[in-house]
Amino acid sequence: MTFLSSTLRLIVLGFCVVASHAAVHSVYAAERRILFVGNSLTYVNNLPGAFASLAPPDLSLSVDMIARPGATLSDYVGDPVFDDAIASGRYTDVILQERGGMAFCAGKCAAEPGELDPVVEPTLALAQKIRASGARVYYLGTWQGSLEGNRALEFGERHVAKAINARYIEIGEVREKLLNAYPNLPWTHADGQHPGYATTGLIALRVWKEVFGGSAQRRPCVAGAFLYYHAPKADGVLHVEQSAQPRTCLLSAEAAASFSAAR
């Protein structure tokens, strides 16, 4: 190899490294405004707050939530709170979370995906409104209590996400794998239905990875006073107060690193 070709290789390598750093920096260069829309799966343990706690110091991040107990995404079609938030919130990213199991698709449904039209149609209406505002749309998965159930649910959720042209964030199967690897973590709330700390922490990390294209370098923590069980603001938009000092971390540093790397 000649000196000239060696030098050129070093120059090209250096350019690639600089370009890589520039690309990472560009992710955090502009303000990101995130809105979570969902139900009790979204507000129990404060998923938006856990997500916001993952932000590095140099990121300008604003996180809001619209979530009502037992709500399906169809409940937000034509809803004035949702419509006003999308019209005036200047959001860059909106995460939609359906009520648990709504997109479950097995047997006849898998052969005839049109069975999911009652879920697809209202979700598409929301996605079109979000996209028209300039924001990206994400479809956040839920989970079932068995591997077979999670596979049927994932099939349906992927179908819905594709139909509305949204980025799908899968939860069920990866949660099942991690639950088997870390069986002693609090995966389920004491009520036996809602997410425990481990599940909310996992979801926060999965959403972060999809929104920002890389693993979070922090573990998800929530300010102690904001570990919700009941809807904190069922009639409006809740803004995550990031100035409150996080006091309850949902995962250990080891678990958070493992969860971030999980596929």
C-alpha positions in Angstrom: 0.0 0.0 0.0 1.5 3.4 -1.0 1.8 6.3 1.4 -0.8 8.2 -0.6 -3.4 5.5 -0.6 -2.9 4.9 3.2 -3.3 8.7 3.7 -6.5 8.7 1.7 -7.9 5.8 3.7 -7.2 7.7 7.0 -8.9 10.8 5.6 -12.0 8.8 4.5 -12.1 7.1 7.9 -11.8 10.4 9.7 -14.6 11.9 7.6 -16.9 8.9 8.4 -16.3 9.3 12.1 -17.0 13.0 12.0 -20.1 12.3 9.9 -21.3 9.7 12.4 -20.8 12.1 15.3 -22.6 14.8 13.3 -25.5 12.5 12.7 -25.9 11.6 16.3 -25.7 15.3 17.3 -28.3 16.2 14.7 -30.8 13.9 16.5 -30.5 16.2 19.5 -30.0 19.5 17.7 -33.6 20.5 17.4 -36.3 20.5 20.1 -38.4 17.3 20.2 -42.0 17.6 21.4 -43.5 14.2 22.2 -47.2 13.3 22.9 -48.4 10.0 24.3 -52.0 9.2 23.6 -53.5 6.2 25.4 -55.1 4.8 28.5 -54.2 3.3 31.9 -51.4 1.3 30.3 -49.9 4.6 29.5 -50.4 6.5 32.8 -49.9 3.8 35.4 -46.3 4.2 36.6 -46.1 7.3 34.4 -44.7 6.0 31.1 -44.2 9.5 29.7 -42.3 10.6 32.8 -40.1 7.5 32.6 -39.4 8.2 28.9 -38.5 11.9 29.6 -36.1 10.8 32.3 -33.9 9.1 29.7 -33.1 12.4 28.0 -29.4 13.5 28.0 -28.7 17.1 29.3 -28.1 18.5 25.8 -31.5 17.4 24.5 -34.4 19.9 24.4 -37.3 17.6 25.1 -41.0 18.3 26.0 -43.3 15.4 26.8 -47.1 15.5 27.1 -49.8 12.9 27.7 -53.5 12.4 26.9 -54.7 9.3 28.7 -58.0 8.2 30.1 -59.0 5.1 32.0 -60.3 2.3 29.7 -59.9 4.5 26.6 -59.6 3.0 23.1 -58.0 5.0 20.4 -61.4 5.3 18.8 -62.5 7.4 21.8 -60.1 10.2 20.6 -61.6 10.5 17.1 -63.3 13.9 17.0 -62.3 14.6 20.6 -61.7 18.3 21.2 -58.8 17.8 23.6 -56.9 15.6 21.2 -57.8 17.8 18.2 -56.6 21.0 19.9 -53.4 19.4 21.2 -52.5 18.2 17.7 -53.4 21.5 16.1 -51.5 23.7 18.7 -48.9 21.5 20.4 -46.3 21.6 17.6 -45.4 17.9 18.3 -42.6 16.2 16.4 -43.6 12.7 17.5 -46.9 11.2 18.6 -47.1 7.7 20.2 -50.5 6.0 20.0 -51.2 3.2 22.5 -54.4 1.1 22.0 -56.2 -0.5 24.9 -54.7 -3.8 25.8 -55.6 -6.7 23.4 -57.7 -4.6 21.1 -55.7 -5.7 18.1 -55.5 -9.3 19.0 -55.6 -11.4 15.8 -55.8 -15.2 15.8 -57.6 -17.9 13.8 -60.1 -16.4 11.5 -58.7 -12.9 11.9 -55.2 -14.0 10.7 -56.8 -15.4 7.6 -59.1 -12.4 7.1 -57.3 -9.2 8.5 -60.4 -7.2 7.6 -61.7 -8.3 11.0 -59.4 -5.6 12.4 -61.1 -2.8 10.4 -63.0 -1.5 13.6 -59.5 -1.0 15.1 -57.8 0.2 11.9 -60.3 2.8 10.8 -60.4 5.1 13.8 -56.6 4.7 14.3 -56.1 5.8 10.7 -58.2 8.8 11.3 -56.0 9.9 14.2 -52.8 9.1 12.3 -53.8 11.2 9.3 -54.5 14.2 11.5 -51.2 13.8 13.3 -49.3 13.4 10.1 -51.0 16.5 8.6 -49.7 18.5 11.6 -46.1 17.5 10.6 -45.5 14.9 13.4 -44.3 11.4 13.1 -46.7 8.6 14.1 -45.8 5.6 16.3 -48.1 2.6 17.2 -47.1 1.3 20.6 -47.8 -2.3 21.3 -49.3 -4.0 24.3 -48.9 -7.5 25.7 -50.7 -10.8 26.6 -49.9 -13.4 29.3 -48.5 -16.1 27.0 -46.1 -16.4 24.1 -48.9 -17.6 21.8 -51.1 -14.7 22.8 -48.3 -12.2 22.3 -47.7 -13.6 18.8 -51.3 -13.3 17.8 -51.4 -9.8 19.3 -48.2 -8.8 17.5 -49.6 -10.0 14.2 -52.7 -7.8 14.7 -50.7 -4.8 15.9 -48.3 -5.0 12.9 -51.3 -5.1 10.6 -52.7 -1.9 12.2 -49.4 -0.1 12.2 -48.9 -0.9 8.5 -52.4 0.1 7.6 -51.9 3.5 9.2 -48.3 3.9 8.0 -46.9 4.2 11.5 -43.7 3.0 13.1 -44.6 -0.1 15.2 -43.0 -0.5 18.7 -43.3 -4.2 19.6 -43.7 -5.0 23.3 -45.4 -8.4 23.9 -42.7 -10.9 22.7 -39.7 -9.0 24.0 -41.4 -8.6 27.4 -42.1 -12.4 27.5 -38.4 -13.1 26.8 -37.1 -10.7 29.4 -39.7 -11.9 31.9 -38.3 -15.4 31.6 -34.7 -14.0 32.0 -35.6 -11.8 35.0 -38.6 -13.5 36.6 -38.2 -11.7 40.0 -38.7 -8.2 38.6 -42.1 -6.5 39.1 -43.5 -7.1 35.7 -47.2 -6.7 36.7 -48.9 -4.2 39.0 -50.3 -5.5 42.3 -53.7 -5.3 40.7 -52.7 -8.2 38.4 -53.6 -6.2 35.2 -51.5 -3.1 34.7 -47.8 -2.8 34.1 -45.4 -3.2 36.9 -42.2 -1.1 37.1 -40.2 -3.5 34.9 -42.8 -3.3 32.1 -43.1 0.4 32.2 -39.3 0.7 32.2 -39.0 -1.6 29.3 -41.6 0.3 27.3 -39.9 3.6 28.0 -36.6 2.2 26.7 -38.3 0.7 23.6 -40.0 3.9 22.7 -36.8 5.9 23.2 -34.9 3.5 20.9 -37.5 3.9 18.1 -37.9 7.6 18.4 -34.2 8.5 18.6 -32.7 5.5 16.7 -30.4 4.4 19.5 -30.3 3.0 23.0 -30.8 5.3 26.0 -27.7 5.9 28.1 -29.7 6.3 31.3 -32.2 4.2 33.2 -35.8 5.2 33.5 -36.7 7.0 36.7 -39.9 8.8 37.8 -40.3 11.5 40.4 -41.8 9.8 43.4 -45.0 11.9 43.6 -45.8 11.1 39.9 -46.0 7.3 40.0 -49.7 7.4 39.0 -52.3 4.7 39.4 -55.4 6.8 38.7 -55.5 9.1 35.6 -53.6 12.2 36.6 -55.5 14.5 34.1 -58.3 12.6 32.4 -59.9 15.7 31.0 -56.9 17.4 29.4 -53.2 17.3 28.4 -50.7 16.5 31.1 -47.3 18.0 30.7 -44.4 16.0 32.2 -42.6 18.2 34.8 -38.9 17.4 34.2 -37.6 19.7 36.8 -38.8 17.4 39.6 -36.0 15.3 40.8 -36.4 11.6 39.9 -36.6 9.5 43.1 -37.9 6.1 42.0 -35.9 4.3 39.3 -38.0 1.6 37.6 -35.0 -0.6 36.7 -31.5 -1.2 38.0 -28.6 -0.1 35.8 -27.9 -3.7 34.8 -31.5 -4.5 33.9 -31.8 -1.2 31.9 -28.7 -2.0 29.8 -30.0 -5.5 29.2 -33.5 -4.3 28.2 -32.0 -1.7 25.9 -30.1 -4.4 24.0 -33.0 -6.8 23.8 -34.6 -7.7 20.5 
